[in-house]
Amino acid sequence: MFNNELMADVHFVVGQTGRTQRLPGHRYVLAVGSSVFHAMFYGELAENKDEIHIPDVEPAAFLAMLKYIYCDEIDLSADTVLATLYAAKKYIVPHLARACVNFLETSLSAKNACVLLSQSCLFEEPELTQRCWEVIDAQAELALRSEGFCDIDSQTLESILQRETLNAKEIAVFEAALSWAEAECQRQELTSSTDNKRKVLGKAMFLIRIPTMALDDFANGAAQSGVLTLTETNDIFLWYTAAKKPDLEFVSQPRKGLTPQRCHRFQSCAYRSNQWRYRGRCDSIQFAVDKRVFIAGFGLYGSSCGSAEYSAKIELKRQGVLLGQNLSKYFSDGSSNTFPVWFEYPVQIEPDTFYTASVVLDGNELSYFGQEGMTEVQCGKVTFQFQCSSDSTNGTGVQGGQIPELIFYA
């Protein structure tokens, strides 16, 4: 009977004018599946119309809801899930709404987190809202540079700009706000002049913590953007340099950002004169977590023969697919401490799947190494599990070796 004219006793004209679709329905089936349809067809204020117009729901989303009501089948796609969630909320079909939220949570990434944040607030989905904030905080620069950021409404923009835990350089926040302002000018059919960008930003401009930028970033970026007045530019330069600082409308305290946590997988470390060497071979370990986290980098051991500089190529893979990599240098002071090496952007890690952390080191051959490794480590509210990796060609495994720490946000 789903989407079938046979015995249909009502029709829905769904969608906006010019893009409507006429869909058949059966009052009894729909009333059983939705209290809103029950009230519409059999309630005290029921209207006995043969054709019902629904301009605010997309046809594909309405069909997805009908399929669930008729067939108990959930058919979602990235293109229609938000519209289906709207339909499920409107017609009070809670199980379908929950399935939509679950779908959105599993497909959540820095690319769509800002758009989903604005939608989750609209749909009053606090769990989804919280998940969006987790991604935006940890992968702030990726989220701010995404195309979706320019599509958000001004209220969501302000909530992001005033976020204390945003893990981004302030120049990246400033540039993202200008990109949003340019898109907003187009939406309002204004020319993309600096005056109009400033106008559409309004009070959101003062949520950008311009005085906390590095002086180079301010001088070469914000000061020359044209969106600041001459007085503001002058006052901010004085703020950087003068002993007596002027009063500013901009927030002058830097954001707190996120505090990185460290999962240490060895109970002790050691060195022996002929034990651990680096000859361009790969040290690798596999790990899994029970909650979504964001891996920001690794803590690595350094030289056991005095201070030395290392070149480190770090990688993070999932089932052979490269998710993040970076090539950087770090200085080891000859102690048994670990030394952080960071990815360019934190990498999102989903629960209950094994990932491979790898490093290839070039530097002083003899180094410290971990021992008494643990297969399971509880770190705050996150449990890490470790297992050996077939990519490891330099001896690192669960019991001993390199990559003693995973640095993460949770």
Residue pairs with C-beta under 8 A, 6 or more apart in sequence:
1 7
1 26
1 29
1 70
2 66
2 67
2 70
2 71
3 23
3 24
3 63
3 66
3 67
4 24
5 24
7 26
8 24
8 25
8 26
9 25
9 26
9 27
9 50
10 24
10 25
10 26
10 27
10 30
10 41
10 49
10 50
10 51
10 52
11 22
11 23
11 24
11 25
11 50
11 51
11 52
12 22
12 23
12 25
12 51
12 52
12 53
12 54
12 62
13 20
13 21
13 22
13 51
13 52
13 53
13 54
14 20
14 21
14 22
14 23
14 54
14 57
14 58
14 59
14 62
15 21
15 54
15 55
15 57
15 58
15 59
16 55
17 55
19 59
20 55
20 59
21 59
23 59
23 62
23 63
23 66
25 66
27 37
27 41
27 42
29 69
29 70
30 37
30 41
30 66
30 69
31 37
31 38
31 41
31 42
32 38
32 69
33 68
33 69
33 70
33 93
34 69
34 91
34 92
34 93
35 92
36 90
36 91
36 92
37 91
39 45
39 46
40 46
40 47
40 52
54 62
56 86
56 90
57 83
57 86
57 87
57 90
58 80
58 83
58 87
60 79
60 80
60 83
60 84
61 80
61 83
61 84
61 86
61 87
62 87
64 74
64 75
64 76
64 80
64 84
64 87
64 96
65 84
65 87
65 88
65 91
65 93
65 96
67 73
67 75
68 74
68 75
68 93
68 95
68 96
69 93
74 96
74 99
76 84
76 99
76 100
76 103
78 107
81 100
81 103
81 104
81 107
82 100
82 104
82 119
84 96
84 100
85 97
85 100
85 101
85 104
85 119
85 123
86 123
87 93
88 94
88 96
88 97
88 100
89 97
89 123
101 125
101 127
101 128
104 116
104 120
104 128
105 127
105 128
105 131
106 350
108 116
108 131
108 132
108 135
109 135
109 348
110 135
110 136
110 139
110 142
110 143
110 146
110 345
110 348
111 142
111 143
111 146
111 147
111 148
112 146
112 148
113 132
113 135
113 136
113 139
113 143
113 146
113 148
114 132
114 136
114 143
114 144
114 146
114 148
114 149
114 151
114 152
114 156
114 160
115 148
115 151
115 152
116 128
116 132
117 129
117 132
117 133
117 136
117 152
117 156
117 159
117 160
118 152
118 153
118 155
118 156
120 126
120 128
120 129
120 132
121 129
121 156
131 292
133 163
134 292
135 143
135 348
136 143
136 160
136 163
136 166
137 163
137 165
137 166
137 167
137 258
137 409
138 167
138 258
138 294
138 296
138 346
138 348
138 409
139 167
139 294
139 345
139 346
139 348
140 166
140 167
140 168
140 172
140 173
141 167
141 168
141 169
141 172
141 345
142 345
143 149
144 160
144 168
144 172
144 173
144 175
144 176
145 172
145 176
149 176
149 179
149 180
150 179
150 180
150 182
150 183
151 183
152 160
152 180
154 184
154 200
154 202
154 204
157 177
157 180
157 204
158 203
158 204
158 207
160 166
161 173
161 177
161 204
161 207
161 208
162 207
163 255
164 255
164 256
165 255
165 256
165 257
165 258
166 173
166 255
166 257
167 257
167 258
167 346
167 409
168 255
168 257
169 213
169 214
169 217
170 208
170 209
170 210
170 212
170 213
170 217
170 254
170 255
171 213
171 214
171 217
171 218
171 221
171 222
173 208
173 209
174 208
174 210
174 213
174 221
174 222
174 225
175 221
177 201
177 204
177 205
177 208
178 197
178 225
178 227
180 201
181 196
181 197
181 198
181 200
181 201
181 227
182 192
182 197
184 200
185 191
185 192
185 193
185 196
185 197
185 200
186 192
188 200
190 196
190 199
190 200
194 225
194 226
194 227
197 227
198 205
198 227
201 227
205 227
206 249
206 250
206 251
207 251
208 250
209 250
209 251
209 252
209 253
209 254
209 255
210 218
210 222
210 228
210 236
210 250
211 236
211 239
211 240
211 248
211 250
211 251
211 252
212 251
212 252
212 253
212 254
212 255
213 221
213 222
215 240
218 236
218 237
218 240
222 228
222 236
223 233
223 236
223 237
228 236
232 248
232 249
232 250
235 246
235 248
236 248
236 250
238 245
238 246
239 245
239 246
239 248
239 252
258 409
260 296
260 407
260 408
260 409
261 379
261 380
261 382
261 407
261 408
261 409
261 410
262 299
262 338
262 379
262 405
262 406
262 407
262 408
263 377
263 379
263 382
263 384
263 405
263 406
263 408
264 299
264 338
264 377
264 404
264 405
265 285
265 370
265 373
265 374
265 377
265 384
265 386
265 398
265 403
265 404
265 405
265 406
266 370
266 371
266 372
266 373
266 374
266 400
266 404
267 371
267 372
267 373
267 374
268 370
268 371
268 372
269 301
269 336
269 368
269 369
269 370
269 371
269 404
270 368
270 369
270 371
271 304
271 336
271 366
271 367
271 368
271 369
273 366
275 366
275 369
276 304
276 366
276 367
276 368
276 369
276 395
276 401
276 402
277 365
277 366
277 367
278 361
278 362
278 363
278 364
278 365
278 367
278 394
279 365
279 394
280 360
280 362
281 360
281 393
281 394
282 358
282 359
282 360
282 391
282 392
282 393
282 394
283 358
283 359
283 360
283 361
283 392
283 394
283 395
283 396
283 401
283 402
283 403
284 356
284 357
284 358
284 359
284 389
284 391
284 392
284 393
284 396
284 403
285 356
285 357
285 386
285 387
285 388
285 389
285 392
285 396
285 397
285 398
285 401
285 403
286 354
286 355
286 356
286 357
286 386
286 387
286 388
286 389
287 354
287 355
287 357
287 384
287 385
287 386
287 387
287 406
288 351
288 352
288 353
288 354
288 355
288 384
288 385
289 349
289 351
289 382
289 383
289 384
289 385
290 351
290 352
290 382
290 383
291 351
291 381
291 382
291 383
291 410
292 348
292 349
292 350
292 351
292 410
293 349
293 382
293 408
293 409
293 410
294 346
294 347
294 348
294 349
294 408
294 409
294 410
295 316
295 324
295 343
295 346
295 347
295 349
295 355
295 357
295 406
295 407
295 408
296 342
296 343
296 346
296 407
296 408
296 409
297 314
297 326
297 340
297 341
297 342
297 343
297 407
298 314
298 340
298 341
298 357
298 359
298 403
298 405
298 406
298 407
299 338
299 339
299 340
299 341
299 404
299 405
299 406
299 407
300 310
300 312
300 330
300 338
300 339
300 340
300 341
300 359
300 361
300 402
300 403
300 404
300 405
301 332
301 336
301 338
301 339
301 367
301 368
301 369
301 370
301 402
301 404
302 308
302 310
302 330
302 331
302 332
302 333
302 334
302 335
302 337
302 339
302 363
302 364
302 367
302 368
303 310
303 332
303 334
303 363
303 364
303 366
303 367
303 368
304 334
304 336
304 366
304 367
304 368
305 334
305 364
305 366
306 334
307 331
307 332
307 333
307 334
308 331
308 332
308 334
308 363
308 364
309 329
309 330
309 331
309 332
309 363
310 329
310 330
310 331
310 332
310 361
310 362
310 363
310 364
311 327
311 328
311 329
311 361
311 362
311 363
312 327
312 328
312 329
312 330
312 341
312 359
312 360
312 361
312 362
313 325
313 326
313 327
313 359
313 360
314 325
314 326
314 327
314 328
314 341
314 343
314 357
314 358
314 359
315 322
315 324
315 325
315 356
315 357
315 358
315 359
316 322
316 323
316 324
316 325
316 343
316 347
316 355
316 356
316 357
316 358
317 323
317 355
317 356
317 358
318 353
318 354
318 355
318 356
323 347
323 355
324 343
324 344
324 345
324 347
325 343
326 341
326 342
326 343
326 344
328 341
328 342
330 339
330 340
330 341
331 339
332 339
332 363
332 364
332 367
336 368
338 404
338 405
340 405
340 407
341 359
342 407
346 408
346 409
349 355
349 408
354 387
356 389
356 391
357 403
357 406
358 389
358 391
358 392
358 403
359 402
359 403
361 367
361 402
367 402
369 400
369 401
369 402
370 400
370 401
370 402
370 404
371 399
371 400
372 399
372 400
373 386
373 397
373 398
373 399
373 400
373 401
374 386
374 398
375 385
375 386
375 387
375 398
376 383
376 384
376 385
376 386
377 383
377 384
377 386
378 384
380 410
381 410
382 408
382 410
384 406
386 398
387 398
388 397
388 398
389 396
389 397
392 401
394 401
394 402
395 401
396 402
396 403
